[in-house]
């Protein structure tokens, strides 16, 4: 495990591993990447690049989770 860093997810600070990607974060939160829109520092991250997008100290992440129903 790399040194931990702090990111903000939907307004709450979280500690993550220093080598984490956006996809790692989603997995740690038990979120299905197919049902979430991710914004890092006010830029949308496209689903195919979630595993290639590293998190950095101080990143501001917004997650919008879609819930099905009817």
C-alpha positions, -999 to +999 in steps of 0.1 A: +000+000+000+013+034-009+011+063+015-025+075+021-038+108+008-070+128+013-096+134-013-131+149-009-160+128-020-194+146-022-182+170+004-167+145+028-130+140+033-118+104+028-084+087+031-074+066+001-043+047-009-018+069-028-020+047-059-058+047-061-077+053-093-113+065-097-123+029-103-106+018-070-126+045-052-159+033-067-151-003-057-142+008-021-176+025-019-194-006-033-206+014-063-212-001-097-193+021-122-222+016-147-246+034-125-225+064-114-214+096-130-180+108-117-167+143-117-131+150-106-122+186-101-153+197-121-145+175-151-166+144-160-145+112-161-157+089-189-165+053-178-138+037-200-111+058-183-121+053-147-093+027-141-067+049-158-076+081-139-054+084-108-066+102-077-044+130-064-041+146-030-068+172-026-090+160-055-126+171-053-148+142-064-186+143-070-205+111-075-240+109-088-256+075-083-285+064-104-312+044-087-337+024-107-373+020-098-407+028-110 
